[in-house]
């Protein structure tokens, strides 16, 4: 599957009305992605990063290489805290037990670790683009 085919699959999976509406949502000039899909032309790093900025659950590794899943789970990363943090903080305040505080701290540390790992992965991809290690060449016709 080519980059253009993956991009088209992504647009369909995101349920965009059409390519133009996807281009508008991402913030790229019209016809940029249309040309990639229809003619197999290249698109720049900035355009790929704009996709990721608007759809952080898109797996850039999949988009660029076709390897892995189309989407990654960022549900934890998009929430400011784990779902049960609020209940733990209320319990921790009303109960002087160290147990609840320790559990709360453990959950926060796990969440921070998850965010740091995700950030490291994304920074690595960005650096690869900047260093020219990832180059998206046009498809041979």
C-alpha positions in Angstrom: 0.0 0.0 0.0 1.4 3.4 -1.0 1.5 6.5 1.2 -1.4 7.9 -0.9 -3.5 4.8 -0.4 -2.8 4.9 3.3 -3.8 8.6 3.4 -7.0 7.8 1.5 -7.8 5.0 3.9 -7.2 7.4 6.8 -9.5 10.0 5.4 -12.2 7.3 5.0 -11.6 6.0 8.5 -11.9 9.5 10.0 -15.2 9.8 8.2 -14.3 13.1 6.4 -16.9 14.2 3.9 -14.3 14.3 1.2 -10.6 15.0 0.6 -11.2 18.8 0.5 -12.9 18.9 3.8 -10.0 16.8 5.3 -7.5 19.3 3.8 -9.5 22.2 5.3 -9.6 20.5 8.7 -5.9 19.7 8.7 -5.1 23.2 7.5 -3.3 22.5 4.2 -3.8 24.0 0.8 -6.5 22.4 -1.2 -5.5 19.8 -3.7 -2.3 18.9 -1.7 -3.7 15.6 -0.5 -5.8 15.1 -3.6 -2.7 15.1 -5.7 -0.9 12.7 -3.3 -3.8 10.3 -3.5 -4.6 10.5 -7.2 -1.1 11.0 -8.7 1.1 9.4 -6.1 3.1 12.6 -5.5 5.0 13.4 -2.4 3.9 15.7 0.5 6.1 17.5 2.9 6.9 16.8 6.5 4.9 19.9 7.6 1.8 18.4 6.0 2.2 15.1 7.7 2.8 16.8 11.1 -0.4 18.9 10.5 -2.3 15.6 10.3 -0.8 14.4 13.5 -1.4 17.8 15.2 -5.1 17.6 14.3 -5.5 13.8 14.8 -3.0 12.8 17.5 -4.4 9.2 17.6 -3.1 8.7 14.0 -0.1 6.4 14.1 2.5 8.3 12.1 4.6 5.1 11.7 1.7 3.4 10.0 1.0 6.5 7.8 4.6 6.6 6.7 5.5 2.9 6.4 2.3 1.0 6.5 3.5 -1.0 9.5 1.4 -1.2 12.6 -2.1 0.0 13.3 -3.7 3.0 11.7 -4.5 4.5 15.1 -2.9 4.5 18.5 -4.7 4.7 21.8 -4.2 8.2 23.2 -7.2 8.1 25.5 -5.1 8.3 28.5 -2.9 11.0 27.0 -5.9 13.2 26.1 -7.3 13.2 29.6 -5.5 15.6 32.0 -5.5 12.8 34.7 -6.5 9.2 34.9 -10.3 8.7 35.2 -10.3 7.8 38.8 -8.0 10.6 40.1 -10.9 12.8 41.1 -12.4 10.1 43.3 -9.0 9.3 44.8 -8.4 12.9 45.7 -11.7 13.2 47.4 -11.1 10.0 49.4 -7.6 11.0 50.2 -8.8 14.3 51.7 -11.5 12.7 53.7 -9.4 9.7 54.9 -6.0 10.3 56.5 -4.8 6.9 55.5 -1.6 6.9 53.6 -2.9 4.1 51.4 -5.1 6.3 49.3 -2.5 8.9 48.9 0.1 6.3 47.8 -2.4 4.8 45.2 -3.1 8.3 43.9 0.6 9.1 43.6 1.2 5.7 41.9 -1.5 6.4 39.3 -0.2 9.9 38.6 3.4 8.5 38.2 2.1 5.8 35.7 0.2 8.5 33.8 3.2 10.8 33.6 5.4 7.8 32.5 2.9 7.0 29.7 2.9 10.6 28.5 6.7 10.8 28.6 7.0 7.6 26.6 4.5 8.8 24.0 6.2 12.2 23.8 9.6 10.5 23.3 8.2 8.4 20.4 6.7 11.4 18.7 9.9 13.5 19.2 11.9 10.6 17.7 9.7 10.7 14.5 10.0 14.5 14.3 13.8 14.2 14.6 13.9 11.6 11.9 12.0 14.0 9.6 14.4 16.8 10.5 17.5 14.7 9.9 16.3 13.5 6.6 16.1 9.9 7.8 12.5 9.7 6.7 12.0 10.9 3.1 8.7 10.5 1.3 9.6 10.2 -2.3 7.0 10.2 -5.1 5.8 6.9 -6.3 7.4 5.6 -9.6 4.9 5.5 -12.4 
